[in-house]
């Protein structure tokens, strides 16, 4: 999906599962904090940063923002 959307600004993993599987996510075997790649897209994949959202109430804050200010 990161390549399809050309997410060169980064990929943010949120929800309850990513913090629990943090040790299994790309790290020492790849460029730390970046997606591993293979083939022709390897260069681009290695430039896309990966962040894990550790705040467990992100969705609630987003819903509160939309309720208060609308969808903008």
Phi, psi and omega in degrees: 000324180299322178286321180299318183269357185049056184282062183289345177280345177130164177240129180248123179259120182234175180106192184274336186279313184307318178296331181283332181254019183309318179296336182273349181286159181308136182203249186302330179284343181236185174292122184305130178076014180228159180281137175285152181222162177221153175072211186294333183267004184301318181297317179291317181299324182287348178266354182270114180286149179240130177236140174256124179280114184270344180286119188278357181244028181299315181297321179295319177295321178295318178295320179295322179296315179296320179297323184277320189241355182089187185270060178228000000 
